[in-house]
Amino acid sequence: MEAAALVAMTLLLGALVLLVALAVGRRKEEIREEAEQAAEFAAEGSAAKGPASKKLKQEKQRSRKDKPAQHSFSHSLLAASLKGHSGNVTCLDFSSNGKYLASCADDRTVRIWSTKDFLEREHKCLRANVELDHATLVRFSPDSRAFITWVANGDTIRIFKMMKKDDGTMSFKAAPEDFPQKHKAPILNIGIAETGKFIMSASVDTSIHIWDLKGEVLASINTNQMTNSYAAVSPCGRFVASCGFTPDVKVWEVCFGKGGEFREVTRAFDLKGHQAGVHAFAFSNDSHRMVTVSKDGTWKLWNTDVEYKKQQDPYLLSTVSCASSDGSRVALSPDGRVVAVSDGCNVAMYDAASGRLEEELHGVHSEEISDLRFDMNGRFLVCSGDKAVRAFHNAPGYRAAIRDMQDMLKKAQNEAMKQRLQQQIRDAQSALDTVLAGPLD
């Protein structure tokens, strides 16, 4: 008995030693990678051009000779290339107050950029580390004081709070516990309702979960679309929509009582008209317009400001031919005037009213574009696809606004209205001229 006990004790101690060794090895690897990332960010963000900076860059180049060079890109509408991530950027999101852009990458960081720096030479950012994991998706909370992520290895939602320190800088703190694992297939998207009442997560099978903010599942939706290709929460926070293998987009309303208690998820309306599966869709800021892009080689614009409870269907406003492929993304400017569609590494921008192709951006990234969206004010279109985030001036938006105001000017009845419109047209034209003056040096 004593011999058996001794053998068991020896085996147990051996296992413990092995576990400790593995943990120490993993932590050393993490520390090495974090130090490497910090050195890279310092080298890129520093304005110093002295010998120390040159030496650091030379050391970085020597240590990464086996890695491909950063993709270079230029265009007359390019406002900024945000470079800070050492891994491929997979998701972007603007805060509701318009001040921040969040980006996440497989380098185990989420970076928070200031939108007011887009036109500056330096693009500083704040960095939140995702411990022992990396985020594939990120979404700001409605109050812009927190963000949620989908963590790849944990396969679940993790919440981070953004807190200001006494010195005015920002710190990030992850919630003590992640949400429970509920999805059985790879995740597609997550979202937070602008009302702050629920969180949505959707996977590539046919499942969508509606959560409360504490991680309890309020409801589950089976989309019955064979597979999901995209899903999102509407900007108004009332709807959840999905698209997939079938040629339609399905929209549900998430209903709450007057006291804020969850009631039910009910079908609101469908967007029907495509001839093949739908890659993706997007809402205008007021949720009164939606745009869809399909495998049938078209994008469609819809009027969704309808009384669906009275069985009124959305109106199809236009159908436009476009280049698209699996993984294509579509964005609709907040005012509904501009549609942007990604196809591989390229982006096309269209006037929403006429369907006219306004801009073609080729080879924006070295890899397929992973995310595409307009900022809250419609000034910029941003996209990701490799280690950089590109921000473009929304020149088609300025042109569309000028055309709309010129039409209003023709119909203006009184002199005061005419003068006001004339001034607005001059201001918009001046802003457009500045945008078209050329790329940054």
Residue pairs with C-beta under 8 A, 6 or more apart in sequence:
30 132
33 108
34 129
36 63
36 86
37 86
37 107
37 109
39 56
39 60
40 60
40 86
41 84
41 127
42 56
43 53
43 56
43 57
43 60
44 83
44 84
45 84
45 122
45 124
46 53
47 122
68 366
70 83
70 386
70 387
70 388
71 365
71 366
71 386
71 387
71 388
73 81
73 363
73 364
73 365
73 390
74 439
75 361
75 364
75 392
75 439
76 436
76 438
76 439
77 359
77 361
77 392
77 393
77 395
77 435
77 439
78 390
78 391
78 392
78 393
78 439
78 440
79 118
79 119
79 380
79 391
79 392
79 393
79 440
80 117
80 118
80 119
80 123
80 390
80 391
80 440
81 388
81 389
81 390
81 391
82 101
82 103
82 113
82 123
82 125
82 388
82 389
82 390
82 391
83 123
83 387
83 388
84 111
84 123
84 125
84 127
85 103
85 105
85 107
85 109
85 111
85 387
85 388
86 105
86 107
86 387
87 105
87 106
87 107
87 108
87 134
87 387
88 105
88 106
88 367
88 370
88 385
88 386
88 387
89 103
89 104
89 105
89 370
89 371
89 384
89 385
89 386
89 387
89 388
89 389
90 104
90 105
90 106
90 135
90 136
90 137
90 370
90 371
90 384
91 103
91 104
91 135
91 136
91 137
91 138
91 370
91 371
91 384
92 101
92 102
92 103
92 138
92 371
92 373
92 382
92 383
92 384
92 389
93 101
93 102
93 138
93 139
93 140
93 147
93 373
94 100
94 101
94 102
94 115
94 140
94 373
94 375
94 376
95 101
95 102
95 140
95 144
95 376
96 140
96 142
96 143
96 144
96 194
96 376
97 144
97 376
98 115
98 375
98 376
98 377
99 114
99 115
99 116
99 144
100 112
100 113
100 114
100 115
100 140
100 144
101 112
101 113
101 115
101 375
101 382
101 389
102 110
102 111
102 112
102 113
102 138
102 139
102 140
102 147
103 110
103 111
103 113
103 138
103 384
103 389
104 110
104 111
104 130
104 134
104 135
104 136
104 137
104 138
104 149
105 111
105 134
105 387
106 134
106 136
106 152
107 134
108 129
108 130
108 131
108 133
108 134
108 135
109 127
109 128
109 129
109 130
109 134
110 127
110 128
110 130
110 135
110 138
110 147
110 149
110 160
110 172
111 125
111 126
111 127
111 128
112 125
112 126
112 127
112 128
112 162
112 170
113 123
113 124
113 125
113 389
114 124
114 125
115 375
115 380
117 123
117 124
118 380
118 391
119 440
121 440
126 169
126 170
126 172
128 160
128 172
129 172
130 149
130 151
130 158
130 174
131 174
132 153
133 151
133 152
133 153
133 154
133 158
134 151
134 152
134 153
135 149
135 150
135 151
135 152
135 158
136 149
136 150
136 151
136 152
136 187
137 149
137 150
137 187
137 189
137 190
138 147
138 148
138 149
139 147
139 148
139 149
139 190
139 191
139 192
140 146
140 147
140 192
141 147
141 148
141 192
141 196
142 192
142 193
142 194
142 195
142 196
142 237
143 196
144 162
145 161
145 162
146 159
146 160
146 161
146 162
147 159
147 160
147 162
148 157
148 158
148 159
148 160
148 190
148 192
148 199
149 157
149 158
149 159
149 160
150 156
150 157
150 158
150 187
150 190
150 201
151 157
151 158
151 178
154 178
154 181
155 181
155 183
155 187
156 178
156 179
156 180
156 181
156 182
157 178
157 179
157 190
157 199
157 201
157 211
157 215
158 174
158 175
158 178
158 179
159 174
159 175
160 172
160 173
160 174
160 175
161 172
161 173
161 175
162 170
162 171
162 172
163 170
163 171
163 172
163 173
164 170
164 171
165 171
177 215
178 215
179 211
179 215
180 215
182 201
182 209
182 217
183 201
183 203
183 207
183 209
184 203
184 205
184 207
185 203
185 204
185 205
185 207
186 203
186 204
187 201
187 202
187 203
187 204
188 202
188 203
188 204
188 228
188 229
188 230
188 231
189 200
189 201
189 202
189 230
189 231
189 232
190 199
190 200
190 201
190 202
191 199
191 200
191 231
191 232
191 233
191 240
192 198
192 199
192 200
192 233
193 199
193 200
193 233
193 237
193 238
193 254
194 233
194 235
194 236
194 237
195 237
195 238
195 256
196 213
196 237
197 212
197 237
197 254
197 256
197 260
197 262
198 210
198 211
198 212
198 213
198 218
198 254
198 262
199 210
199 211
199 212
199 213
200 208
200 209
200 210
200 211
200 231
200 232
200 233
200 240
201 208
201 209
201 211
202 208
202 209
202 228
202 231
202 242
203 228
204 227
204 228
204 229
205 227
205 228
206 222
206 223
206 224
206 225
206 226
206 227
206 228
206 244
207 220
207 221
207 222
207 223
207 228
208 220
208 221
208 223
208 228
208 231
208 240
208 242
209 217
209 219
209 220
209 221
210 217
210 218
210 219
210 220
210 221
210 240
210 254
210 262
210 265
211 217
211 218
212 218
212 262
218 262
219 254
219 262
219 264
219 265
221 240
221 242
221 252
221 265
223 231
223 242
223 244
223 250
224 246
225 242
225 243
225 244
225 245
225 246
225 248
225 250
226 244
226 245
226 246
227 244
227 245
228 242
228 243
228 244
229 243
229 244
229 245
229 277
229 278
229 279
229 280
230 242
230 243
230 244
230 278
230 279
230 280
230 281
231 240
231 241
231 242
231 243
232 240
232 241
232 281
232 282
232 283
233 239
233 240
234 240
234 241
234 251
234 283
234 287
235 283
235 284
235 285
235 286
235 287
236 286
236 287
238 253
238 254
238 287
239 251
239 252
239 253
239 254
239 268
239 287
240 251
240 252
240 254
240 265
241 249
241 250
241 251
241 252
241 281
241 290
242 249
242 250
243 249
243 250
243 277
243 278
243 279
243 280
243 281
243 292
244 277
244 278
245 277
246 277
246 278
247 272
247 273
247 274
247 275
247 276
247 277
247 278
247 294
247 296
248 270
248 271
248 272
248 274
248 278
249 270
249 271
249 278
249 281
249 290
249 292
250 267
250 270
251 267
251 268
251 269
251 270
251 271
251 304
252 265
252 266
252 267
252 268
253 265
253 266
253 267
253 268
254 262
254 265
255 262
255 263
255 264
255 265
255 266
256 262
256 263
257 263
268 308
269 304
269 306
269 308
269 313
269 314
270 313
271 281
271 290
271 292
271 300
271 302
271 304
271 314
273 300
273 316
273 319
274 292
274 294
274 295
274 296
274 298
274 300
275 294
275 296
276 294
276 295
276 296
277 294
277 295
278 292
278 293
278 294
278 295
279 293
279 294
279 295
279 324
279 325
279 326
279 327
279 328
279 329
279 330
280 292
280 293
280 328
280 329
280 330
281 290
281 291
281 292
281 293
281 330
282 290
282 291
282 330
282 331
282 332
282 373
283 289
283 290
283 304
283 332
284 290
284 332
284 333
284 334
284 335
284 336
285 334
285 335
285 336
285 376
286 305
287 304
288 303
288 304
288 305
288 336
289 301
289 302
289 303
289 304
289 305
289 317
289 332
289 336
289 352
290 301
290 302
290 304
290 314
290 332
291 299
291 300
291 301
291 302
291 330
291 331
291 332
291 339
291 352
292 299
292 300
292 302
292 330
293 299
293 322
293 324
293 328
293 329
293 330
293 341
294 300
294 324
295 324
295 326
297 321
297 322
297 323
297 324
298 319
298 320
298 321
298 322
299 319
299 320
299 322
299 324
299 330
299 339
299 341
299 350
300 316
300 317
300 318
300 319
300 320
301 316
301 317
301 318
301 320
301 339
301 352
302 314
302 315
302 316
302 317
303 314
303 315
303 317
304 314
306 312
306 313
306 314
306 315
318 352
318 353
318 355
319 355
320 339
320 350
320 355
322 341
322 343
322 348
322 350
323 341
323 343
323 346
323 348
324 341
324 343
325 343
325 344
327 344
327 368
327 369
328 341
328 342
328 343
329 341
329 342
329 369
329 370
329 371
329 372
330 339
330 340
330 341
330 342
330 372
331 339
331 340
331 372
331 373
331 374
331 381
332 338
332 339
332 340
332 352
332 374
333 339
333 340
333 352
333 374
333 378
333 381
333 394
333 397
334 374
334 376
334 377
334 378
335 378
335 397
335 401
336 352
337 351
337 352
337 353
337 378
337 396
337 397
337 400
337 401
337 404
338 349
338 350
338 351
338 352
338 358
338 374
338 378
338 381
338 394
338 396
338 397
338 400
339 349
339 350
339 351
339 352
340 347
340 348
340 349
340 350
340 372
340 374
340 381
341 347
341 348
341 350
342 369
342 372
342 383
344 368
344 369
345 362
345 363
345 364
345 365
345 366
345 367
345 368
345 369
345 385
346 360
346 361
346 362
346 363
346 364
346 369
347 360
347 361
347 364
347 369
347 372
347 381
347 383
347 392
348 357
348 359
348 360
348 361
349 357
349 358
349 359
349 360
349 361
349 381
349 394
349 396
350 356
350 357
350 358
350 396
351 358
351 396
351 399
351 400
352 400
353 400
358 395
358 396
358 399
359 395
359 396
361 392
364 383
364 385
364 390
365 383
365 384
365 385
365 386
365 388
365 390
366 385
366 386
367 385
367 386
368 385
369 383
369 384
369 385
370 384
370 385
371 383
371 384
372 381
372 382
372 383
373 381
373 382
373 383
374 380
374 381
374 382
374 394
375 382
378 394
378 397
379 393
379 394
379 397
380 391
380 392
380 393
380 394
381 391
381 392
381 394
382 389
382 390
382 391
382 392
383 389
383 390
383 392
384 390
393 435
395 432
395 435
395 436
398 428
398 431
398 432
398 435
399 432
401 428
402 425
402 428
402 429
402 432
405 421
405 424
405 425
405 428
406 425
408 421
409 418
409 421
409 422
409 425
412 418
412 421
